[in-house]
Amino acid sequence: MQDALRIGLSGLRAAEEAVAIRARNIANLNTKGYRPVEPVQRAVEGGVQTTVREVPLSPETEAALAEVPAAGEGLAEDLVQMKLAEVAYRASVKVISTAGRMMDAALDALG
């Protein structure tokens, strides 16, 4: 059951990190020269690991970033990914909640 709690907590953190990364992209949408990044998440023993990488951009977008504020390319993607992170967060909360109920049931059976 501790594994379930650890995995659930890891999922919460991963979703939180994903939202923070996407929010930073949105906040810097019109910042000259800002390069958007994206979270890269992978399963590891006991949970999820999050790293960050720059979003690959077309040569036209690269040139535009150097001259004028970003025009909003990627905003829709960031908003969709934030919504997916919200769903992942809720799922992780359910994992933790279920693990807690399982622990309660095991203690009741013992006692």
N, C-alpha and C positions, 0 to 999 in steps of 0.2 A: 504494500500500500504506500510505502514511502516513495517507491518509484513513481507511482501515479501522481503523488503530490509534487515530486521533483519535476516530472514531465509537464504537469499543469502549470507550475510556476515558470518553467522555462518558456512555455508557450505564451504566457502573459508578458514576459519580458520581451520576447521576440516581436509580438504584436505591437507593444509599446514602442520599441525601437523603430519598427517599420513606419508607424504613424509619425514619429518625430522626424525621420528622414524625409518623408513626403511633405510634411509641414514646412520643413526648412526649404525644400524646393519651391513650394508655393510662396512662401514669404520672400524669397529672393527672385521671384519670377521676372521682375523688371530691374534687377541689379546688373549693371553693365559687367560683362565678363564672367558672370556666375556660371559655373558648370554644374548642371543637375547631376545628382547621384541617385542610386537605387540600392535598396537592401538586397543582399543575397543571403538566403537562409538555407541551411542544410541540417539534416538530422544528424545528431551525434549521440553517443551513448548517454542516456539520461535526459535528452531534450533536444533543443534547437540552438544552433550557433548562427549569429548574424554578422556579416561583414558588409562593407560598403564598397561600391565601385562606381566609377563615372559612367553615365549613360552615353553609349556611342551616339555621336551626332553626325548628320550629313555635312558635307563640305560647305553647303550653303548656310546651314545653321551655324557652323563654326565661324564663318565670315561675319554673319549678322551679330553674333555674340561679341565679337571684337569691336564692332562699331556702334551699335545701338542696344538699348535694353531688349531683353528677350521678349518676343511677341506672344508668349503663352504656349509655345509648343510643349506638349507634355502635361499641361494642366489637367486635361480630362483623364489621362493615365494616372496621374498622382491622386486625383479624387477617387477613381475606381479602386486603386490599390489601398487607399486609406479605408474605404468601405470594407474591402476584403480583410484588412487587418482587424477591423472592428468585429467581424464575424469570427475570426480566429481567436480573438480575445474572449469573446463570449463562450466559445467552445472550450477554451482552457479553463474558464471559470467553472463550467459544468464538470470537467474532469476533476477539478479540486473538490467540488461539492460532492460528487459521487464517491470519491476516495474517502471523504469525511464520513459519509453515511455508511460506507463499508466498514470503516474503523469502529463506528458506533455499534453496528450490528455484531461485529466480532467481540467487542467488549461486553455487550449484552448477553451473548451466547456463553461467555465465560462466567458470567456472573451473578 
